[in-house]
Amino acid sequence: MREKEDSQVKRRTALPMLLLSAMLLGCSGGDAADAFRIQGTVTHQGKPVPIGSIIFQPDGSKGNSGAYGSAAIKDGQFDTRNNGQPMVGGPHLVIVEAFDGVDPNPDFAPYGKSLGESYQEAFELPEEDTTLNIELTDRKRQAK
């Protein structure tokens, strides 16, 4: 009798576990196949950005969708493979936050002083691993 109950419990739990596994594999498999590595440099007035972040936002206004890509910027370098998130190809808005890394204040400015307003630019990114080099312009200076 006990063996029959154990067998019924195993059958009742096997199907939900199988369905859950299939859903998880299906979701992650599609994302991984469509995600690409992007690496490159970010400079400000010709010098490497000491610290910051870069976001790759698929441009929905141009019909692109998918997960955002991201990476940390350190000494002017970024790579979505290192502590980042790969991105999908196609039209994107690329958003950069850049800081000087000097005199960080954990309560107010943990990465130091901002190197200007957020940089945002539209890019058409290929559907393959790629390199992107960005020179930040001083937008405040340009506006004057």
N, CA, C and O atoms as a DFTB+ gen file, in Angstrom:
576 C
 N C O
     1  1       0.821      -1.188       0.000
     2  2       0.000       0.000       0.000
     3  2       0.870       1.260       0.000
     4  3       0.606       2.202      -0.747
     5  1       1.890       1.270       0.828
     6  2       2.794       2.415       0.936
     7  2       3.488       2.695      -0.401
     8  3       3.653       3.857      -0.775
     9  1       3.897       1.647      -1.124
    10  2       4.559       1.809      -2.407
    11  2       3.622       2.455      -3.425
    12  3       4.057       3.268      -4.240
    13  1       2.347       2.098      -3.381
    14  2       1.366       2.656      -4.298
    15  2       1.179       4.152      -4.040
    16  3       1.070       4.931      -4.987
    17  1       1.141       4.558      -2.774
    18  2       1.003       5.975      -2.415
    19  2       2.226       6.757      -2.859
    20  3       2.096       7.857      -3.396
    21  1       3.423       6.200      -2.640
    22  2       4.659       6.865      -3.066
    23  2       4.681       7.055      -4.577
    24  3       5.097       8.106      -5.063
    25  1       4.244       6.060      -5.312
    26  2       4.213       6.139      -6.762
    27  2       3.241       7.222      -7.233
    28  3       3.546       7.950      -8.178
    29  1       2.084       7.341      -6.594
    30  2       1.098       8.365      -6.958
    31  2       1.641       9.764      -6.665
    32  3       1.429      10.686      -7.453
    33  1       2.330       9.926      -5.556
    34  2       2.918      11.221      -5.207
    35  2       3.975      11.606      -6.245
    36  3       4.038      12.757      -6.677
    37  1       4.796      10.646      -6.638
    38  2       5.835      10.921      -7.635
    39  2       5.221      11.342      -8.955
    40  3       5.717      12.269      -9.597
    41  1       4.137      10.672      -9.381
    42  2       3.484      11.027     -10.645
    43  2       2.844      12.413     -10.555
    44  3       2.894      13.181     -11.516
    45  1       2.250      12.733      -9.418
    46  2       1.600      14.043      -9.268
    47  2       2.615      15.182      -9.266
    48  3       2.306      16.277      -9.737
    49  1       3.794      14.952      -8.758
    50  2       4.801      16.018      -8.719
    51  2       5.662      16.055      -9.975
    52  3       6.257      17.088     -10.282
    53  1       5.736      14.953     -10.701
    54  2       6.599      14.900     -11.881
    55  2       6.119      15.839     -12.986
    56  3       6.928      16.557     -13.573
    57  1       4.825      15.847     -13.277
    58  2       4.315      16.682     -14.358
    59  2       4.511      18.177     -14.075
    60  3       5.022      18.891     -14.938
    61  1       4.118      18.673     -12.882
    62  2       4.370      20.104     -12.636
    63  2       5.853      20.469     -12.708
    64  3       6.203      21.542     -13.199
    65  1       6.726      19.583     -12.221
    66  2       8.162      19.861     -12.280
    67  2       8.645      19.876     -13.728
    68  3       9.475      20.706     -14.098
    69  1       8.130      18.964     -14.541
    70  2       8.501      18.914     -15.947
    71  2       8.040      20.181     -16.668
    72  3       8.790      20.758     -17.455
    73  1       6.811      20.611     -16.402
    74  2       6.286      21.834     -17.026
    75  2       7.084      23.064     -16.592
    76  3       7.404      23.922     -17.415
    77  1       7.401      23.149     -15.305
    78  2       8.185      24.278     -14.804
    79  2       9.562      24.308     -15.461
    80  3      10.037      25.370     -15.862
    81  1      10.201      23.148     -15.573
    82  2      11.520      23.081     -16.214
    83  2      11.447      23.517     -17.669
    84  3      12.313      24.250     -18.146
    85  1      10.413      23.066     -18.377
    86  2      10.256      23.442     -19.787
    87  2      10.049      24.943     -19.935
    88  3      10.602      25.557     -20.847
    89  1       9.257      25.540     -19.044
    90  2       9.028      26.989     -19.116
    91  2      10.314      27.750     -18.861
    92  3      10.624      28.708     -19.569
    93  1      11.067      27.328     -17.851
    94  2      12.315      28.029     -17.536
    95  2      13.320      27.890     -18.669
    96  3      13.976      28.867     -19.028
    97  1      13.453      26.718     -19.229
    98  2      14.382      26.537     -20.344
    99  2      13.929      27.314     -21.564
   100  3      14.760      27.892     -22.266
   101  1      12.660      27.342     -21.827
   102  2      12.139      28.085     -22.972
   103  2      12.387      29.563     -22.840
   104  3      12.766      30.216     -23.813
   105  1      12.181      30.109     -21.657
   106  2      12.376      31.546     -21.455
   107  2      13.842      31.918     -21.548
   108  3      14.195      32.881     -22.228
   109  1      14.693      31.173     -20.877
   110  2      16.104      31.553     -20.882
   111  2      16.770      31.216     -22.201
   112  3      17.697      31.916     -22.611
   113  1      16.328      30.170     -22.877
   114  2      16.947      29.793     -24.144
   115  2      16.763      30.860     -25.194
   116  3      17.706      31.169     -25.922
   117  1      15.566      31.441     -25.298
   118  2      15.320      32.476     -26.287
   119  2      16.126      33.721     -26.010
   120  3      16.672      34.325     -26.934
   121  1      16.210      34.112     -24.762
   122  2      16.948      35.315     -24.414
   123  2      18.430      35.147     -24.701
   124  3      19.061      36.048     -25.253
   125  1      18.994      33.997     -24.330
   126  2      20.423      33.779     -24.511
   127  2      20.789      33.758     -25.992
   128  3      21.846      34.258     -26.377
   129  1      19.923      33.185     -26.823
   130  2      20.220      33.089     -28.247
   131  2      20.188      34.455     -28.930
   132  3      20.881      34.662     -29.926
   133  1      19.401      35.377     -28.413
   134  2      19.238      36.689     -29.027
   135  2      20.075      37.779     -28.363
   136  3      19.999      38.938     -28.771
   137  1      20.866      37.438     -27.357
   138  2      21.640      38.434     -26.621
   139  2      23.087      38.443     -27.123
   140  3      23.678      37.400     -27.399
   141  1      23.632      39.652     -27.231
   142  2      24.981      39.808     -27.767
   143  2      25.857      40.592     -26.815
   144  3      25.380      41.445     -26.066
   145  1      27.140      40.295     -26.852
   146  2      28.130      40.989     -26.037
   147  2      28.477      42.307     -26.720
   148  3      28.608      42.382     -27.942
   149  1      28.621      43.336     -25.899
   150  2      29.121      44.607     -26.418
   151  2      30.187      45.105     -25.453
   152  3      30.013      45.067     -24.235
   153  1      31.278      45.566     -26.016
   154  2      32.390      46.082     -25.224
   155  2      32.894      47.349     -25.896
   156  3      32.577      47.616     -27.055
   157  1      33.673      48.117     -25.168
   158  2      34.234      49.307     -25.778
   159  2      34.803      50.265     -24.761
   160  3      35.129      49.901     -23.631
   161  1      34.912      51.519     -25.208
   162  2      35.483      52.561     -24.367
   163  2      34.525      53.740     -24.292
   164  3      33.720      53.978     -25.193
   165  1      34.641      54.477     -23.177
   166  2      33.899      55.722     -23.007
   167  2      34.904      56.768     -22.543
   168  3      35.565      56.599     -21.519
   169  1      35.010      57.850     -23.309
   170  2      35.916      58.943     -22.956
   171  2      35.134      60.233     -22.791
   172  3      34.056      60.407     -23.361
   173  1      35.697      61.131     -22.002
   174  2      35.128      62.459     -21.797
   175  2      36.245      63.458     -22.041
   176  3      37.256      63.447     -21.338
   177  1      36.072      64.312     -23.025
   178  2      37.089      65.279     -23.434
   179  2      38.417      64.581     -23.710
   180  3      39.489      65.069     -23.353
   181  1      38.308      63.414     -24.362
   182  2      39.480      62.667     -24.782
   183  2      40.122      61.783     -23.726
   184  3      41.067      61.056     -24.032
   185  1      39.633      61.826     -22.485
   186  2      40.221      61.028     -21.410
   187  2      39.252      59.925     -20.990
   188  3      38.038      60.125     -21.035
   189  1      39.771      58.754     -20.580
   190  2      38.893      57.667     -20.149
   191  2      38.003      58.089     -18.970
   192  3      38.475      58.737     -18.035
   193  1      36.741      57.727     -19.017
   194  2      35.818      57.988     -17.904
   195  2      36.254      57.088     -16.739
   196  3      36.318      55.869     -16.900
   197  1      36.553      57.668     -15.570
   198  2      37.046      56.864     -14.449
   199  2      36.056      55.798     -13.965
   200  3      36.442      54.656     -13.715
   201  1      34.785      56.173     -13.836
   202  2      33.788      55.235     -13.329
   203  2      32.404      55.662     -13.813
   204  3      32.130      56.851     -13.970
   205  1      31.550      54.692     -14.045
   206  2      30.207      55.027     -14.498
   207  2      29.430      53.790     -14.888
   208  3      29.782      52.667     -14.526
   209  1      28.362      54.021     -15.637
   210  2      27.541      52.910     -16.110
   211  2      27.023      53.221     -17.505
   212  3      26.891      54.381     -17.894
   213  1      26.734      52.162     -18.250
   214  2      26.191      52.309     -19.591
   215  2      25.002      51.356     -19.712
   216  3      25.075      50.195     -19.310
   217  1      23.917      51.866     -20.268
   218  2      22.681      51.102     -20.444
   219  2      22.353      51.073     -21.935
   220  3      22.483      52.082     -22.629
   221  1      21.931      49.917     -22.413
   222  2      21.502      49.742     -23.805
   223  2      20.007      49.443     -23.775
   224  3      19.597      48.325     -23.463
   225  1      19.207      50.432     -24.098
   226  2      17.750      50.325     -24.035
   227  2      17.183      50.127     -25.438
   228  3      17.301      51.021     -26.276
   229  1      16.567      48.968     -25.712
   230  2      15.965      48.784     -27.031
   231  2      14.973      49.916     -27.314
   232  3      14.151      50.254     -26.462
   233  1      15.052      50.495     -28.505
   234  2      14.224      51.652     -28.858
   235  2      12.851      51.183     -29.347
   236  3      12.678      50.815     -30.509
   237  1      11.887      51.206     -28.434
   238  2      10.528      50.779     -28.748
   239  2       9.866      51.636     -29.801
   240  3       8.996      51.153     -30.525
   241  1      10.259      52.915     -29.909
   242  2       9.663      53.800     -30.911
   243  2      10.052      53.383     -32.332
   244  3       9.416      53.788     -33.305
   245  1      11.109      52.565     -32.437
   246  2      11.547      52.059     -33.745
   247  2      11.272      50.556     -33.881
   248  3      11.834      49.884     -34.745
   249  1      10.392      50.046     -33.004
   250  2       9.972      48.659     -33.098
   251  2      10.891      47.641     -32.461
   252  3      10.693      46.442     -32.656
   253  1      11.894      48.073     -31.705
   254  2      12.799      47.124     -31.072
   255  2      12.340      46.833     -29.648
   256  3      11.881      47.729     -28.939
   257  1      12.464      45.594     -29.243
   258  2      12.101      45.218     -27.875
   259  2      13.063      44.149     -27.399
   260  3      13.799      43.555     -28.187
   261  1      13.046      43.916     -26.112
   262  2      13.927      42.916     -25.511
   263  2      14.495      43.440     -24.225
   264  3      14.196      44.556     -23.801
   265  1      15.309      42.635     -23.614
   266  2      15.928      43.014     -22.350
   267  2      16.943      44.138     -22.567
   268  3      17.615      44.199     -23.597
   269  1      17.038      45.013     -21.586
   270  2      18.061      46.053     -21.606
   271  2      19.421      45.388     -21.412
   272  3      19.523      44.364     -20.736
   273  1      20.446      45.960     -21.993
   274  2      21.811      45.547     -21.724
   275  2      22.451      46.569     -20.804
   276  3      22.001      47.713     -20.744
   277  1      23.484      46.180     -20.093
   278  2      24.145      47.128     -19.198
   279  2      25.573      46.681     -18.920
   280  3      25.937      45.524     -19.128
   281  1      26.364      47.626     -18.448
   282  2      27.735      47.321     -18.033
   283  2      28.252      48.447     -17.159
   284  3      27.810      49.591     -17.263
   285  1      29.188      48.106     -16.305
   286  2      29.891      49.104     -15.507
   287  2      31.043      49.657     -16.345
   288  3      31.645      48.944     -17.148
   289  1      31.333      50.933     -16.143
   290  2      32.481      51.561     -16.799
   291  2      33.559      51.746     -15.735
   292  3      33.298      52.306     -14.671
   293  1      34.751      51.280     -16.022
   294  2      35.880      51.443     -15.111
   295  2      37.102      51.785     -15.941
   296  3      37.479      51.042     -16.847
   297  1      37.713      52.908     -15.628
   298  2      38.897      53.380     -16.362
   299  2      38.639      53.431     -17.864
   300  3      39.508      53.085     -18.665
   301  1      37.436      53.865     -18.238
   302  2      37.086      54.056     -19.633
   303  2      36.656      52.812     -20.380
   304  3      36.285      52.905     -21.550
   305  1      36.691      51.652     -19.748
   306  2      36.376      50.383     -20.413
   307  2      35.049      49.821     -19.904
   308  3      34.719      49.966     -18.727
   309  1      34.289      49.180     -20.797
   310  2      33.101      48.442     -20.381
   311  2      32.982      47.171     -21.209
   312  3      33.501      47.084     -22.322
   313  1      32.293      46.195     -20.647
   314  2      32.081      44.914     -21.322
   315  2      30.864      44.252     -20.684
   316  3      30.858      43.986     -19.482
   317  1      29.840      43.986     -21.481
   318  2      28.631      43.373     -20.922
   319  2      28.897      41.960     -20.419
   320  3      28.084      41.410     -19.676
   321  1      30.008      41.369     -20.805
   322  2      30.342      40.025     -20.316
   323  2      30.850      40.086     -18.872
   324  3      30.714      39.108     -18.138
   325  1      31.425      41.198     -18.457
   326  2      31.974      41.353     -17.107
   327  2      31.021      42.181     -16.255
   328  3      30.924      43.396     -16.429
   329  1      30.329      41.537     -15.350
   330  2      29.385      42.223     -14.459
   331  2      28.386      43.070     -15.222
   332  3      28.063      44.183     -14.806
   333  1      27.908      42.564     -16.308
   334  2      26.936      43.300     -17.106
   335  2      25.835      42.398     -17.598
   336  3      25.683      41.269     -17.131
   337  1      25.068      42.900     -18.542
   338  2      23.958      42.166     -19.130
   339  2      24.046      42.309     -20.643
   340  3      24.032      43.430     -21.153
   341  1      24.138      41.186     -21.381
   342  2      24.174      41.278     -22.841
   343  2      22.926      41.973     -23.385
   344  3      21.928      42.105     -22.676
   345  1      22.980      42.410     -24.625
   346  2      21.864      43.152     -25.203
   347  2      21.403      42.510     -26.496
   348  3      22.107      41.694     -27.090
   349  1      20.203      42.895     -26.924
   350  2      19.686      42.468     -28.226
   351  2      20.216      43.447     -29.264
   352  3      20.648      44.544     -28.910
   353  1      20.189      43.073     -30.527
   354  2      20.612      43.980     -31.584
   355  2      19.482      44.905     -31.999
   356  3      18.371      44.812     -31.478
   357  1      19.771      45.805     -32.945
   358  2      18.763      46.713     -33.482
   359  2      18.877      48.114     -32.915
   360  3      19.880      48.453     -32.286
   361  1      17.843      48.941     -33.135
   362  2      17.869      50.326     -32.655
   363  2      17.851      50.388     -31.127
   364  3      17.055      49.715     -30.473
   365  1      18.739      51.204     -30.579
   366  2      18.855      51.363     -29.125
   367  2      19.048      52.823     -28.749
   368  3      19.530      53.631     -29.542
   369  1      18.663      53.139     -27.530
   370  2      19.097      54.369     -26.878
   371  2      20.208      53.948     -25.930
   372  3      20.018      53.070     -25.088
   373  1      21.355      54.569     -26.068
   374  2      22.489      54.267     -25.203
   375  2      22.602      55.402     -24.197
   376  3      22.718      56.571     -24.566
   377  1      22.565      55.039     -22.923
   378  2      22.564      56.024     -21.839
   379  2      23.816      55.809     -20.996
   380  3      24.087      54.697     -20.544
   381  1      24.575      56.879     -20.788
   382  2      25.812      56.796     -20.017
   383  2      25.743      57.770     -18.846
   384  3      25.380      58.935     -19.007
   385  1      26.097      57.272     -17.673
   386  2      26.303      58.095     -16.483
   387  2      27.791      58.019     -16.181
   388  3      28.330      56.929     -15.993
   389  1      28.458      59.162     -16.134
   390  2      29.909      59.184     -15.961
   391  2      30.285      60.036     -14.757
   392  3      29.689      61.085     -14.511
   393  1      31.291      59.564     -14.002
   394  2      31.729      60.247     -12.781
   395  2      33.248      60.326     -12.736
   396  3      33.946      59.552     -13.392
   397  1      33.755      61.291     -11.939
   398  2      35.206      61.480     -11.867
   399  2      35.902      60.533     -10.891
   400  3      37.123      60.386     -10.959
   401  1      35.166      59.889      -9.988
   402  2      35.757      58.959      -9.033
   403  2      36.561      59.614      -7.933
   404  3      37.197      58.916      -7.143
   405  1      36.552      60.953      -7.854
   406  2      37.345      61.693      -6.876
   407  2      36.483      62.040      -5.661
   408  3      35.344      62.482      -5.809
   409  1      37.020      61.842      -4.485
   410  2      36.352      62.168      -3.225
   411  2      34.922      61.622      -3.144
   412  3      33.981      62.390      -2.946
   413  1      34.752      60.312      -3.293
   414  2      33.400      59.768      -3.189
   415  2      32.816      59.967      -1.795
   416  3      33.529      59.881      -0.794
   417  1      31.539      60.228      -1.742
   418  2      30.811      60.379      -0.485
   419  2      29.701      59.336      -0.500
   420  3      28.769      59.454      -1.295
   421  1      29.773      58.304       0.367
   422  2      28.807      57.215       0.302
   423  2      27.353      57.660       0.470
   424  3      26.444      56.987      -0.016
   425  1      27.126      58.777       1.149
   426  2      25.754      59.247       1.377
   427  2      25.227      60.118       0.245
   428  3      24.018      60.183       0.025
   429  1      26.113      60.781      -0.468
   430  2      25.650      61.756      -1.457
   431  2      26.134      61.453      -2.879
   432  3      25.349      61.470      -3.827
   433  1      27.415      61.179      -3.014
   434  2      27.997      60.960      -4.344
   435  2      28.975      59.788      -4.272
   436  3      30.186      59.997      -4.195
   437  1      28.456      58.549      -4.297
   438  2      29.342      57.398      -4.086
   439  2      30.392      57.191      -5.171
   440  3      31.342      56.437      -4.963
   441  1      30.242      57.845      -6.328
   442  2      31.220      57.696      -7.403
   443  2      31.947      59.000      -7.708
   444  3      32.628      59.116      -8.727
   445  1      31.801      59.973      -6.827
   446  2      32.421      61.265      -7.050
   447  2      31.490      62.202      -7.793
   448  3      30.275      62.007      -7.814
   449  1      32.069      63.214      -8.396
   450  2      31.313      64.239      -9.105
   451  2      30.918      63.770     -10.508
   452  3      31.703      63.127     -11.205
   453  1      29.699      64.100     -10.904
   454  2      29.229      63.765     -12.252
   455  2      30.046      64.548     -13.280
   456  3      30.428      65.693     -13.039
   457  1      30.305      63.930     -14.407
   458  2      31.035      64.594     -15.490
   459  2      30.100      65.330     -16.443
   460  3      30.464      65.614     -17.584
   461  1      28.910      65.631     -15.976
   462  2      27.939      66.352     -16.799
   463  2      26.600      65.649     -16.773
   464  3      26.393      64.685     -16.036
   465  1      25.705      66.150     -17.587
   466  2      24.382      65.540     -17.669
   467  2      24.488      64.149     -18.286
   468  3      25.471      63.826     -18.952
   469  1      23.467      63.335     -18.056
   470  2      23.444      62.002     -18.671
   471  2      23.599      62.130     -20.175
   472  3      22.994      62.995     -20.809
   473  1      24.404      61.269     -20.722
   474  2      24.587      61.192     -22.164
   475  2      23.554      60.198     -22.687
   476  3      23.414      59.103     -22.141
   477  1      22.842      60.568     -23.723
   478  2      21.892      59.654     -24.360
   479  2      21.966      59.856     -25.858
   480  3      21.850      60.975     -26.359
   481  1      22.161      58.759     -26.563
   482  2      22.304      58.831     -28.017
   483  2      21.672      57.593     -28.646
   484  3      21.692      56.515     -28.053
   485  1      21.118      57.745     -29.831
   486  2      20.532      56.617     -30.559
   487  2      21.624      55.917     -31.368
   488  3      22.443      56.566     -32.019
   489  1      21.624      54.586     -31.316
   490  2      22.569      53.770     -32.075
   491  2      21.820      52.600     -32.688
   492  3      20.856      52.097     -32.111
   493  1      22.260      52.178     -33.841
   494  2      21.789      50.931     -34.462
   495  2      22.866      49.893     -34.147
   496  3      23.960      49.937     -34.711
   497  1      22.555      48.963     -33.249
   498  2      23.542      47.973     -32.835
   499  2      23.350      46.677     -33.630
   500  3      22.218      46.244     -33.844
   501  1      24.445      46.061     -34.064
   502  2      24.334      44.846     -34.884
   503  2      23.844      43.656     -34.060
   504  3      23.939      43.650     -32.833
   505  1      23.330      42.669     -34.747
   506  2      22.879      41.446     -34.091
   507  2      24.034      40.450     -34.049
   508  3      23.951      39.340     -34.573
   509  1      25.113      40.892     -33.402
   510  2      26.321      40.089     -33.201
   511  2      27.156      40.781     -32.136
   512  3      26.915      41.945     -31.816
   513  1      28.129      40.078     -31.588
   514  2      29.041      40.700     -30.638
   515  2      29.715      41.883     -31.325
   516  3      30.053      41.807     -32.506
   517  1      29.910      42.967     -30.595
   518  2      30.451      44.166     -31.235
   519  2      31.223      45.030     -30.248
   520  3      31.210      44.794     -29.040
   521  1      31.893      46.032     -30.792
   522  2      32.637      47.023     -30.019
   523  2      32.054      48.396     -30.310
   524  3      31.765      48.728     -31.460
   525  1      31.882      49.198     -29.252
   526  2      31.347      50.549     -29.388
   527  2      32.225      51.489     -28.583
   528  3      32.440      51.277     -27.389
   529  1      32.733      52.528     -29.235
   530  2      33.549      53.532     -28.563
   531  2      32.786      54.850     -28.582
   532  3      32.336      55.307     -29.633
   533  1      32.646      55.459     -27.394
   534  2      31.836      56.667     -27.248
   535  2      32.674      57.781     -26.654
   536  3      33.358      57.583     -25.649
   537  1      32.623      58.940     -27.264
   538  2      33.222      60.166     -26.720
   539  2      32.068      61.012     -26.206
   540  3      31.202      61.430     -26.975
   541  1      32.061      61.263     -24.904
   542  2      31.032      62.107     -24.315
   543  2      31.353      63.560     -24.613
   544  3      32.502      63.986     -24.493
   545  1      30.364      64.301     -24.991
   546  2      30.562      65.726     -25.220
   547  2      30.066      66.482     -24.006
   548  3      29.166      66.021     -23.303
   549  1      30.632      67.604     -23.767
   550  2      30.192      68.445     -22.658
   551  2      28.974      69.208     -23.130
   552  3      29.103      70.274     -23.731
   553  1      27.807      68.682     -22.869
   554  2      26.565      69.254     -23.381
   555  2      26.285      70.632     -22.784
   556  3      25.691      71.482     -23.447
   557  1      26.702      70.859     -21.557
   558  2      26.492      72.182     -20.964
   559  2      27.278      73.235     -21.723
   560  3      26.788      74.338     -21.961
   561  1      28.488      72.891     -22.096
   562  2      29.342      73.831     -22.830
   563  2      28.771      74.077     -24.229
   564  3      28.803      75.203     -24.726
   565  1      28.243      73.014     -24.866
   566  2      27.670      73.147     -26.207
   567  2      26.443      74.062     -26.212
   568  3      26.204      74.787     -27.178
   569  1      25.672      74.021     -25.128
   570  2      24.421      74.789     -25.077
   571  2      24.690      76.294     -24.987
   572  3      23.806      77.084     -25.318
   573  1      25.847      76.704     -24.561
   574  2      26.153      78.123     -24.390
   575  2      26.501      78.790     -25.687
   576  3      26.784      79.988     -25.709
